Amino acid sequence: QVQVVESGGGLVQAGGSLRLSCAASGSIFRINAMGWYRQAPGKQRELVARIIGGGSTSYADSVKGRFTISIDNAKNTGYLQMNSLKPEDTAVYFCNADLDLAYGGWKNTWGQGTQVTVSS
């Protein structure tokens, strides 16, 4: 079964850092693209950062200069490095990946989410 699983969330003080991981498993060839989204209580899910296979990245204005998205296809894992965290970054963070499958084709899949809480 092809899936992605997030990890690395937790509680951190404002100004601190966390690194989220999104590990892909199953019969995959590579992670072709990945997006990190977040959803705070009472708010809509929003795109935080996205990377496509060639390395092109884009970020929400609210996280530019603080967050960095990357993919390590040797480990079938994507990352979101989050620095200078603010209380308003508190949310459940979700990984969404476009996976090229080992036997052809591709699949888009979501992880289950990981909670990030930033205290003031």
N, C-alpha and C positions, 0 to 999 in steps of 0.2 A: 504494500500500500504506500503510495506516494504521499508524503505529508511534510509540513514544516512545523517546527516547535520552537517557540521563543523561550529565552531564559535571560537572567541577568537583572531583572527588575528588583526593586527594593525601596527602602526608606533612606533618604539622604538629606543632609542639610543644604540649604540654599548656598550656592557657590560650589557645591561638590560636583562629582562626576560619576557616571555609570556607563557601562558598556553593555548594550543589549546584543544578544546573539539570536540568530534564526537559522537553525540547522535543518537542512533538507535530507530526507531519507527515502529509501525505496529505489526503484530502478530508474535512476535519473542519469542524464549525461552531464548536464550542467545547469546552473542557475542563469537564465538568460536576462532576467531583470528582477528587481526587487523594490518594493515600496514599504516604508514604515508609516503607519497611520496611528493616530491616537484618538481616544474618546474620553472626555471628561464627563462627570455626572451631569446629566441634563443638557448636554451639548451633542452636536452631531459629530460623527467621526470625520477627522480631517487628515489630509495627506501632510506628512511632516517632511519626508525626504524620499527621493527615488533615484535609482541607478539602473542604467541599462548596460548590456554586456560589454559594449566598447569602453565603458568607464565614464560615460557622460552622467553627470549628477544634477539634481535640482533640489531646492530646499524651500520650505515655507519661509516667508520673511521673518516670522517670529523666532526662527531657530538659526538663521544664517549667521555664520561665524562662530556658532557654539556647537553645532552637531555636525558629525561627519559620517556619511554612509559608505560602506565598502562591501565587496564580495571577495571571498577566498574560495575559488572553485576547487582548489586542491583538497579543501575540507568540506566542500558542499555547504558552506556556511556564509551567511551575511551578517553584517554588524552595523550597529548604530552607536557611535561614540558620542556621548552627551556630556558636555562640559559646561561650567558656569550655570548650573541648573537653577531654575527659579520656581517658586511655588506654583506659578501658572503652568508649569510643565507637568504638573500632577495629572495623571490620566492612566488608562489602560492602553498599552502600546501593542499594536498588532502588526505582524509581518504578512505581507502579501507577495507571493513569488510566481513568476513565470518560469516553469521548469521544462527544459528540453528533456524528453524521455529517452531512455537508453535504446528503446526499440522503435524510435520514430514518434513523431507527434510531440505535443506539448500539453502542459496542464497548468492552469492557474489555481492556486490554492492559498487559503488563509490559515494562519496559526490561531491558537486559542487565546492569545493575549498574555501580557505580563504587566503587573501593576507597578507603576512608578509613582512614588510619593515624595514630594520635596517639602520639607518643613522650613518655616521661616525663622 
